[in-house]
Amino acid sequence: MTWKLYQAVAPNGKRYFGITSKAFARRIKGHRDAVKSGSQLPFHRALRKYQDAMIFQLLVVGPKEYILNLEQSAIKTFETRNSAFGYNVTRGGDESPMKTPEIAAKVSATKKGIRPSAESIAKGAAARTGLKKSSKTRQKISASVSARISKNGHPWKDRKHSDETKAKMRISRAARPPISNETREKMKLAKLPELSLKKPRRRSLSRGR
């Protein structure tokens, strides 16, 4: 897998260096999506301000370790961790901004109390309608979950719902519309075991009976 080093240059001359293993266009879209979702990272605030005036440039493509080291060198050389020259908040090299306590606290504060609108939920549901994960993807997910549980134990082991949560769950269940007879029939059929198409063998009667 090849990795990519890219930079974004704002009209004020400040830079941001980033790396990705994804398609370059997809990574740019990821930044723009983060801007829409309210990210307060310095680069995303700048991208929100300058929008299309922010120039993205693909610089180098190569092996992961080489690109990681190159990003660190670029950030150090151009001093882009200094807010006077750029928008990077870490030293680079695959180091997540969320590992910086100050940044993590700011991101957490911006997300508190934010809930997706009914329109956003409906759009998401419509986009997922009819989509099915391939058997290969399901196997990967299953293997990943099994490995995590075997290493760390089940996340709900020795945990119980609080009385407040139980009360909310009861209220939620009471507000649900009753299940229709048609739905009940479908549920029954889904639970039935698959019927064999082979005819049962007849036992031969023993002679003398």
N, C-alpha and C positions, 0 to 999 in steps of 0.2 A: 504494500500500500504506500502510495506517495503522499507526502505532506506538502503544504504550500505556505509560504511566508508572504503576507500582503501588508500594504500600508494604506491608510486613509489620510488625506491631506485636506485640512480645512482652509477656507479663504484667508484666515488670519495667519496661516503658515504653520500652525500646530499640527503634529502628526500623531497617528495611532498605529502601532504595529500589532498584527495578530497572526495566528497560525490556524490551519484547519486541515483535516483529512477529507473534508467534504468537497463537493464542487464549489468553485469560487462564488458563482452566482447564488448558490444556496446559502453560503455563509453570509453574504451581504443581506440576503432576505432575512436571515436570522437576526441580524442586528436591527433591521428596520422593524421586524415584529416585536423585538424587545422595546424599541422606542414607543410603539403603539400601546404596549402593555404597561407603560409607565416607568420603565427602568430609569433609575437615577444615577447610574454609573456615569462618570465624567464624559466618556466618549459618546454615550447614548444621549446625554443632554446636548452635546455639541451637534450630533446628527439631527436631533429634533429641531435645533435652531437653524442649521444650514441646509438640511434636507438634500436636494439634488446638487447643491453647490459643493458638497463633500465629495472629493475625488478618490475613488478606490482604485488601487493599482496592485496587480499580481506581480510579485518581485522574483521569487525563486521557488522552484519545485524540486523536491529531493527526498531522501530517506528521513524518517522521523527524527532520529537523534541529531542529524545535521541541521535540520530546520529548527529544532528546539534551541540548539546552541546559537544558531544564527539570529533567532529572535531576541535572545538575551543580549547578544552583542549589539544589535540594532538599537534596542531600548537604551542600553548604556551609552552608546556612541552619540545618539541624538538627544539624550537626557529627557526622554518623553514621560518619565515619571514625575518630572518637575512640571507643575501646572503652567509654568511660563512657556514651556516648549511643547507639551503634548498632553495626551489623555490616558496613557497607560497607568494602571494602579499597582501592578505587580512587576517583578523582575522578568517575567516571561518564562518560556521554557515549560509550557503546559501547567503553570501554576494558576489555579483558579482564583479570581478576585474574591470569591466567597470565603476564601481562607483568611482574608484580611478582616479581623473583627469589626473594624470601623465600617467597612463597605458592607459586610454582612448585616450589621445593625441597621444601616440606612435602607438596604433593600427590604429587610423584614418590616421596617416601619412603613414603607410605602405600600406594602401589600396587606397590611392589617385592615380588616373591615371591608376589603374589596371583594365583591361577589360578581360573577358574570351575570349580565342582564338576561332576561328571558329570551330576547332575540338571539343573543350569542349562543345560549344553550340550544335553542331550536336549530340554529345553523350548524352547530357541531353535530347534533343528532342526525340531521339530514345528510351531512357529509359522510357519516359513518354507516348510514343505512345500506345494507346489501354487501358491505365489505366483510370479507372472511379471511382470517389468517391462514396461510399455507401450513401444511402438516410440518414442514421443516421449521417454520417460525414457531409453531406451537411446541415442538420438541425442544427448541432452544430455550423458550420461556420456561418450560417445565424443568429442564435441567438446571437453569439458573436459579429458579425458586428452590428446588430441592437442595442445591449446593449451599444456598444461603441459610436455609432452615437447619441443615445438618451442621453448619459451622456456628451459627449464632442461636439456634433454637427457634421455636415458633414465636413470632412477635406477640401473640396473645397468651402465651404460657404464663400462668400465675397472675393474669390480669383479669379484672372484672369491670363491667360497666358500673359507673356511679349511679346512685339513685336518681340524680338529675337527668342523666342520659337515658335511663330506663323510662322515666316519665315522658321524655320527649319522643321516644320510640313508640310508646303506647298511644300518644296523641297522634303521631304520624300514621300508625296503622288504623286508628279509628277514622281518620279523614280519607282513607283510600276508598274508592268506589268499589261496590261488591263485584265479585268475579261472576261473569255471565255464564249461563249454562253451556254456551258454545265453547267458551274458553276452558271450562271444566272438562268437557269431552275431549278437547285437544290435549289437555294435560294428561288425561287418562291414557289416550292412545300413545302418547310419547313415552309413557312408563311401561307399556306392554312389551314383553320380550319379542324378538324377531321370530316369526313362525317359520319353521322349516317347510320347504316346498316338497320334500320327499315324502312319499306315502309310507305310513308305518308298515313294517313287515308283519305279515300274519303268521302266527305261531301254528305250526302243523300239529294236529291232534294225534296223540300217540295211539297206536293200534291197540285194540282190545278195550278201548273206552266206549 
